[in-house]
């Protein structure tokens, strides 16, 4: 990522019709995705396999329908949501709990680079050199909610930062949504509590789109696990437009066989399509 720039809260490019914040944001990448409807997808840092797959698929389908996915770049549900949005060819915005120079979690640094390369942004309410402290993630959660048109909790235990994000969303008058789960599963206790207290029950991306007033478009078929680092880099490169195989090789620094294997996998998953002259583009 390049060095972040300071964007003031009065600028329409950040907030538009959304709730204003009293703080500026430090931004790497583009905030143009916020001109479209936006949904915050959040949840546990240690989700079940099913919860992670659900976050990925829902985010991918939302992106296919023109929705900007916002999350906190944390491990677990947040990371899967960003990966799904990239797989759907849409911009996604990650909000940090500290300054960009103290990136956390480090395991998601490559994901953050893919987000910026894919036309989205990595933002923080803290200056670049500001260190990461646990209490700052509560401030981060408010930013996640305030940039969105609705907050969705995918999977969360009874004590979860995702519930704090949902609370901020409710305070801002946003639709708060949650996926249900078996009542004896600890990992969904937070979602069940939200539903008990009046959150909207959602089953899929279509329900989320209905809640925020966006028309549904059938997305391309895409299954399997979340994208790996190589696939994410390819999706980010193709966000710039149709690109020749040789140009992808030069830009990404991959071996030809490795790039070809990634492209075949992305085609099978409905993310990428091949065109004449050994050229590729996002579907």
NUZAGU-822347 format. One record per residue (C-alpha): residue in one letter; x, y, z. Coordinates in Angstrom, 3 decimals. Layout:
<atoms>
@res: A | east: X | north: Y | up: Z
...
</atoms>
This chain:
<atoms>
@res: X | east: 0.000 | north: 0.000 | up: 0.000
@res: X | east: 1.063 | north: 3.574 | up: -0.610
@res: X | east: 1.257 | north: 6.091 | up: 2.203
@res: X | east: -2.290 | north: 6.985 | up: 3.329
@res: X | east: -3.790 | north: 10.412 | up: 2.702
@res: X | east: -5.954 | north: 12.350 | up: 5.137
@res: X | east: -9.582 | north: 12.826 | up: 4.093
@res: X | east: -11.792 | north: 15.149 | up: 6.132
@res: X | east: -15.242 | north: 14.044 | up: 7.304
@res: X | east: -16.967 | north: 16.855 | up: 5.409
@res: X | east: -15.994 | north: 15.388 | up: 2.050
@res: X | east: -18.938 | north: 13.851 | up: 0.207
@res: X | east: -16.669 | north: 11.158 | up: -1.257
@res: X | east: -16.612 | north: 9.469 | up: 2.131
@res: X | east: -19.990 | north: 9.983 | up: 3.653
@res: X | east: -22.478 | north: 11.048 | up: 0.993
@res: X | east: -25.907 | north: 10.208 | up: 2.366
@res: X | east: -24.475 | north: 8.304 | up: 5.331
@res: X | east: -24.201 | north: 9.326 | up: 8.953
@res: X | east: -21.476 | north: 11.964 | up: 9.450
@res: X | east: -18.532 | north: 11.297 | up: 11.752
@res: X | east: -16.608 | north: 13.845 | up: 13.757
@res: X | east: -13.250 | north: 12.342 | up: 12.819
@res: X | east: -11.139 | north: 12.370 | up: 9.642
@res: X | east: -9.981 | north: 9.182 | up: 7.986
@res: X | east: -6.559 | north: 8.159 | up: 6.748
@res: X | east: -7.108 | north: 6.427 | up: 3.421
@res: X | east: -5.089 | north: 4.099 | up: 1.199
@res: X | east: -6.872 | north: 3.406 | up: -2.077
@res: X | east: -10.154 | north: 4.651 | up: -3.483
@res: X | east: -13.421 | north: 5.484 | up: -1.684
@res: X | east: -15.435 | north: 5.477 | up: -4.914
@res: X | east: -17.119 | north: 2.260 | up: -3.791
@res: X | east: -19.071 | north: 4.300 | up: -1.256
@res: X | east: -21.016 | north: 5.911 | up: -4.088
@res: X | east: -22.862 | north: 2.570 | up: -4.306
@res: X | east: -24.973 | north: 0.889 | up: -1.621
@res: X | east: -22.731 | north: -0.495 | up: 1.113
@res: X | east: -23.150 | north: -3.303 | up: 3.635
@res: X | east: -21.015 | north: -4.062 | up: 6.684
@res: X | east: -20.416 | north: -7.810 | up: 7.054
@res: X | east: -18.896 | north: -8.688 | up: 10.416
@res: X | east: -18.514 | north: -11.618 | up: 12.771
@res: X | east: -16.289 | north: -13.884 | up: 14.792
@res: X | east: -12.507 | north: -13.991 | up: 14.492
@res: X | east: -12.724 | north: -17.760 | up: 15.039
@res: X | east: -15.760 | north: -18.827 | up: 13.010
@res: X | east: -16.876 | north: -22.281 | up: 12.051
@res: X | east: -16.013 | north: -23.484 | up: 8.551
@res: X | east: -19.639 | north: -22.984 | up: 7.574
@res: X | east: -19.662 | north: -19.436 | up: 8.891
@res: X | east: -16.545 | north: -18.535 | up: 6.943
@res: X | east: -17.964 | north: -20.028 | up: 3.730
@res: X | east: -21.239 | north: -18.176 | up: 4.293
@res: X | east: -19.440 | north: -14.840 | up: 4.712
@res: X | east: -17.428 | north: -15.434 | up: 1.541
@res: X | east: -20.423 | north: -16.419 | up: -0.593
@res: X | east: -22.718 | north: -13.667 | up: 0.695
@res: X | east: -20.047 | north: -11.012 | up: 0.140
@res: X | east: -19.335 | north: -12.343 | up: -3.349
@res: X | east: -23.006 | north: -12.208 | up: -4.290
@res: X | east: -23.430 | north: -8.715 | up: -2.829
@res: X | east: -20.444 | north: -7.517 | up: -4.851
@res: X | east: -21.914 | north: -9.068 | up: -7.996
@res: X | east: -25.031 | north: -6.989 | up: -7.340
@res: X | east: -23.078 | north: -3.745 | up: -7.096
@res: X | east: -22.834 | north: -3.495 | up: -3.306
@res: X | east: -19.653 | north: -2.319 | up: -1.581
@res: X | east: -18.716 | north: -4.661 | up: 1.272
@res: X | east: -17.231 | north: -3.078 | up: 4.396
@res: X | east: -15.549 | north: -4.938 | up: 7.234
@res: X | east: -12.763 | north: -4.720 | up: 9.791
@res: X | east: -9.957 | north: -6.701 | up: 8.100
@res: X | east: -9.811 | north: -9.014 | up: 11.127
@res: X | east: -9.199 | north: -12.737 | up: 10.923
@res: X | east: -12.224 | north: -14.966 | up: 10.430
@res: X | east: -15.506 | north: -13.553 | up: 9.136
@res: X | east: -14.063 | north: -10.129 | up: 8.249
@res: X | east: -11.318 | north: -11.580 | up: 6.086
@res: X | east: -13.728 | north: -13.960 | up: 4.345
@res: X | east: -16.072 | north: -11.038 | up: 3.595
@res: X | east: -13.292 | north: -9.017 | up: 1.962
@res: X | east: -12.139 | north: -12.066 | up: -0.027
@res: X | east: -15.680 | north: -12.759 | up: -1.223
@res: X | east: -16.165 | north: -9.175 | up: -2.361
@res: X | east: -12.938 | north: -9.342 | up: -4.354
@res: X | east: -14.041 | north: -12.640 | up: -5.879
@res: X | east: -17.280 | north: -10.945 | up: -6.923
@res: X | east: -15.328 | north: -8.227 | up: -8.723
@res: X | east: -16.448 | north: -5.435 | up: -6.444
@res: X | east: -14.578 | north: -2.908 | up: -4.330
@res: X | east: -14.404 | north: -3.531 | up: -0.609
@res: X | east: -13.310 | north: -1.298 | up: 2.263
@res: X | east: -11.369 | north: -2.451 | up: 5.308
@res: X | east: -11.198 | north: -0.391 | up: 8.487
@res: X | east: -8.141 | north: -0.712 | up: 10.735
@res: X | east: -7.980 | north: -0.454 | up: 14.512
@res: X | east: -4.629 | north: 1.346 | up: 14.444
@res: X | east: -2.390 | north: 3.298 | up: 12.099
@res: X | east: -1.385 | north: 1.921 | up: 8.706
@res: X | east: 2.271 | north: 1.695 | up: 9.742
@res: X | east: 1.318 | north: -0.717 | up: 12.537
@res: X | east: -0.858 | north: -2.931 | up: 10.336
@res: X | east: -2.830 | north: -5.526 | up: 12.281
@res: X | east: -3.318 | north: -8.400 | up: 11.811
@res: X | east: -0.097 | north: -8.896 | up: 9.865
@res: X | east: -1.472 | north: -12.032 | up: 8.208
@res: X | east: -3.896 | north: -9.837 | up: 6.277
@res: X | east: -1.333 | north: -7.459 | up: 4.833
@res: X | east: -1.521 | north: -9.218 | up: 1.439
@res: X | east: -5.315 | north: -9.067 | up: 1.603
@res: X | east: -5.119 | north: -5.324 | up: 2.260
@res: X | east: -2.874 | north: -4.906 | up: -0.793
@res: X | east: -5.416 | north: -6.850 | up: -2.869
@res: X | east: -8.223 | north: -4.625 | up: -1.584
@res: X | east: -6.410 | north: -1.500 | up: -2.728
@res: X | east: -5.408 | north: -3.094 | up: -6.051
@res: X | east: -9.026 | north: -4.129 | up: -6.534
@res: X | east: -10.323 | north: -0.567 | up: -6.437
@res: X | east: -11.229 | north: -0.441 | up: -2.752
@res: X | east: -9.612 | north: 1.150 | up: 0.271
@res: X | east: -7.994 | north: 0.450 | up: 3.619
@res: X | east: -8.880 | north: 3.243 | up: 6.046
@res: X | east: -8.202 | north: 4.182 | up: 9.646
@res: X | east: -9.390 | north: 6.906 | up: 12.019
@res: X | east: -5.860 | north: 6.866 | up: 13.476
@res: X | east: -2.720 | north: 8.551 | up: 12.051
@res: X | east: -0.327 | north: 6.223 | up: 10.201
@res: X | east: 2.203 | north: 5.973 | up: 13.069
@res: X | east: -0.438 | north: 5.345 | up: 15.741
@res: X | east: 0.074 | north: 2.003 | up: 17.473
@res: X | east: -2.617 | north: -0.635 | up: 17.930
@res: X | east: -4.351 | north: -0.894 | up: 21.304
@res: X | east: -7.331 | north: -3.163 | up: 22.131
@res: X | east: -9.743 | north: -0.370 | up: 23.064
@res: X | east: -9.305 | north: 1.231 | up: 19.622
@res: X | east: -11.226 | north: -1.562 | up: 17.927
@res: X | east: -14.435 | north: -0.223 | up: 19.453
@res: X | east: -13.791 | north: 3.077 | up: 17.645
@res: X | east: -13.019 | north: 1.077 | up: 14.488
@res: X | east: -16.371 | north: -0.694 | up: 14.786
@res: X | east: -18.243 | north: 2.609 | up: 14.735
@res: X | east: -16.499 | north: 3.575 | up: 11.490
@res: X | east: -17.451 | north: 0.212 | up: 9.929
@res: X | east: -21.112 | north: 0.818 | up: 10.788
@res: X | east: -21.189 | north: 4.489 | up: 9.821
@res: X | east: -19.870 | north: 3.849 | up: 6.295
@res: X | east: -22.605 | north: 1.283 | up: 5.596
@res: X | east: -26.299 | north: 1.261 | up: 4.724
@res: X | east: -26.853 | north: -1.814 | up: 6.873
@res: X | east: -24.963 | north: -4.070 | up: 9.293
@res: X | east: -25.014 | north: -7.867 | up: 8.992
@res: X | east: -23.642 | north: -10.197 | up: 11.659
@res: X | east: -22.785 | north: -13.498 | up: 9.984
@res: X | east: -21.673 | north: -15.546 | up: 12.981
@res: X | east: -20.837 | north: -14.328 | up: 16.484
@res: X | east: -20.659 | north: -15.651 | up: 20.010
@res: X | east: -22.386 | north: -14.022 | up: 22.972
@res: X | east: -19.339 | north: -11.804 | up: 23.590
@res: X | east: -18.152 | north: -10.471 | up: 20.251
@res: X | east: -16.923 | north: -7.209 | up: 18.802
@res: X | east: -19.391 | north: -7.764 | up: 15.973
@res: X | east: -22.226 | north: -7.084 | up: 18.419
@res: X | east: -20.619 | north: -3.733 | up: 19.179
@res: X | east: -20.663 | north: -2.917 | up: 15.456
@res: X | east: -24.327 | north: -3.924 | up: 15.309
@res: X | east: -25.067 | north: -1.668 | up: 18.291
@res: X | east: -23.452 | north: 1.286 | up: 16.523
@res: X | east: -25.523 | north: 0.490 | up: 13.450
@res: X | east: -28.730 | north: 0.509 | up: 15.489
@res: X | east: -27.761 | north: 3.828 | up: 17.102
@res: X | east: -27.332 | north: 5.286 | up: 13.608
@res: X | east: -30.761 | north: 4.037 | up: 12.531
@res: X | east: -29.396 | north: 1.453 | up: 10.096
@res: X | east: -30.990 | north: -1.931 | up: 9.382
@res: X | east: -29.295 | north: -4.515 | up: 11.617
@res: X | east: -29.418 | north: -8.084 | up: 10.322
@res: X | east: -28.213 | north: -11.469 | up: 11.538
@res: X | east: -28.020 | north: -15.020 | up: 10.269
@res: X | east: -29.696 | north: -17.601 | up: 12.502
@res: X | east: -28.166 | north: -20.862 | up: 13.722
@res: X | east: -28.805 | north: -23.837 | up: 15.954
@res: X | east: -29.674 | north: -22.694 | up: 19.459
@res: X | east: -27.081 | north: -25.001 | up: 21.028
@res: X | east: -24.142 | north: -23.617 | up: 19.036
@res: X | east: -22.031 | north: -21.170 | up: 21.065
@res: X | east: -20.654 | north: -19.534 | up: 17.915
@res: X | east: -24.102 | north: -18.167 | up: 16.961
@res: X | east: -25.323 | north: -17.106 | up: 20.413
@res: X | east: -24.671 | north: -13.460 | up: 19.587
@res: X | east: -26.706 | north: -13.660 | up: 16.386
@res: X | east: -29.599 | north: -15.275 | up: 18.224
@res: X | east: -29.489 | north: -12.528 | up: 20.862
@res: X | east: -29.666 | north: -9.884 | up: 18.126
@res: X | east: -32.661 | north: -11.613 | up: 16.551
@res: X | east: -34.377 | north: -11.835 | up: 19.942
@res: X | east: -33.843 | north: -8.090 | up: 20.385
@res: X | east: -35.333 | north: -7.142 | up: 17.017
@res: X | east: -32.673 | north: -7.578 | up: 14.341
@res: X | east: -33.874 | north: -8.736 | up: 10.936
@res: X | east: -33.363 | north: -12.430 | up: 10.211
@res: X | east: -31.604 | north: -12.965 | up: 6.888
@res: X | east: -30.914 | north: -16.222 | up: 5.069
@res: X | east: -28.907 | north: -15.091 | up: 2.057
@res: X | east: -27.716 | north: -12.102 | up: 0.049
@res: X | east: -31.178 | north: -11.628 | up: -1.447
@res: X | east: -32.651 | north: -10.957 | up: 2.013
@res: X | east: -29.895 | north: -8.425 | up: 2.732
@res: X | east: -30.487 | north: -6.618 | up: -0.560
@res: X | east: -34.202 | north: -6.436 | up: 0.178
@res: X | east: -33.515 | north: -4.936 | up: 3.601
@res: X | east: -31.436 | north: -2.089 | up: 2.122
@res: X | east: -33.672 | north: -1.612 | up: -0.939
@res: X | east: -31.359 | north: -2.894 | up: -3.685
@res: X | east: -32.499 | north: -5.071 | up: -6.598
@res: X | east: -31.020 | north: -8.554 | up: -6.799
@res: X | east: -29.093 | north: -9.733 | up: -9.861
@res: X | east: -28.217 | north: -13.391 | up: -10.315
@res: X | east: -24.444 | north: -13.690 | up: -9.782
@res: X | east: -22.150 | north: -16.122 | up: -11.598
@res: X | east: -21.731 | north: -19.506 | up: -9.983
@res: X | east: -18.773 | north: -19.582 | up: -7.617
@res: X | east: -18.084 | north: -22.265 | up: -5.091
@res: X | east: -15.229 | north: -23.696 | up: -3.124
@res: X | east: -12.989 | north: -22.171 | up: -0.481
@res: X | east: -12.021 | north: -18.475 | up: -0.239
@res: X | east: -9.475 | north: -17.194 | up: -2.740
@res: X | east: -5.789 | north: -17.702 | up: -2.024
@res: X | east: -3.232 | north: -14.936 | up: -2.253
@res: X | east: -2.420 | north: -15.670 | up: -5.903
@res: X | east: -6.062 | north: -15.577 | up: -6.952
@res: X | east: -6.653 | north: -12.353 | up: -5.012
@res: X | east: -3.719 | north: -10.687 | up: -6.779
@res: X | east: -5.082 | north: -11.721 | up: -10.176
@res: X | east: -8.557 | north: -10.401 | up: -9.335
@res: X | east: -6.981 | north: -7.133 | up: -8.202
@res: X | east: -5.017 | north: -6.807 | up: -11.454
@res: X | east: -8.091 | north: -7.537 | up: -13.575
@res: X | east: -10.043 | north: -4.827 | up: -11.764
@res: X | east: -8.082 | north: -2.450 | up: -14.019
@res: X | east: -9.716 | north: -4.039 | up: -17.100
@res: X | east: -9.198 | north: -6.810 | up: -19.637
@res: X | east: -5.551 | north: -7.905 | up: -19.587
@res: X | east: -3.368 | north: -10.187 | up: -21.709
@res: X | east: -1.771 | north: -13.270 | up: -20.179
@res: X | east: 1.755 | north: -11.938 | up: -20.796
@res: X | east: 0.873 | north: -8.604 | up: -19.176
@res: X | east: -0.426 | north: -10.428 | up: -16.100
@res: X | east: 2.822 | north: -12.394 | up: -15.949
@res: X | east: 4.878 | north: -9.222 | up: -16.004
@res: X | east: 2.680 | north: -7.397 | up: -13.495
@res: X | east: 2.340 | north: -10.185 | up: -10.943
@res: X | east: 5.739 | north: -11.852 | up: -11.226
@res: X | east: 4.273 | north: -15.376 | up: -11.294
@res: X | east: 5.524 | north: -18.384 | up: -13.223
@res: X | east: 3.521 | north: -19.077 | up: -16.404
@res: X | east: 2.308 | north: -22.470 | up: -15.149
@res: X | east: 1.275 | north: -20.992 | up: -11.806
@res: X | east: -0.634 | north: -18.131 | up: -13.439
@res: X | east: -2.354 | north: -20.508 | up: -15.866
@res: X | east: -3.455 | north: -22.775 | up: -13.001
@res: X | east: -4.884 | north: -19.835 | up: -11.052
@res: X | east: -6.755 | north: -18.562 | up: -14.121
@res: X | east: -8.291 | north: -21.977 | up: -14.800
@res: X | east: -9.464 | north: -22.165 | up: -11.168
@res: X | east: -10.949 | north: -18.670 | up: -11.330
@res: X | east: -12.738 | north: -19.526 | up: -14.589
@res: X | east: -14.225 | north: -22.677 | up: -13.061
@res: X | east: -15.450 | north: -20.626 | up: -10.120
@res: X | east: -17.096 | north: -18.092 | up: -12.412
@res: X | east: -14.900 | north: -15.177 | up: -11.331
@res: X | east: -12.853 | north: -14.715 | up: -14.525
@res: X | east: -13.586 | north: -15.277 | up: -18.209
@res: X | east: -11.083 | north: -15.875 | up: -21.001
@res: X | east: -11.321 | north: -13.891 | up: -24.217
@res: X | east: -9.691 | north: -14.084 | up: -27.619
@res: X | east: -5.970 | north: -13.432 | up: -27.899
@res: X | east: -5.127 | north: -15.009 | up: -24.516
@res: X | east: -6.802 | north: -12.143 | up: -22.677
@res: X | east: -8.741 | north: -12.303 | up: -19.419
@res: X | east: -11.353 | north: -10.205 | up: -17.635
@res: X | east: -13.556 | north: -10.342 | up: -14.560
@res: X | east: -17.067 | north: -11.611 | up: -15.191
</atoms>
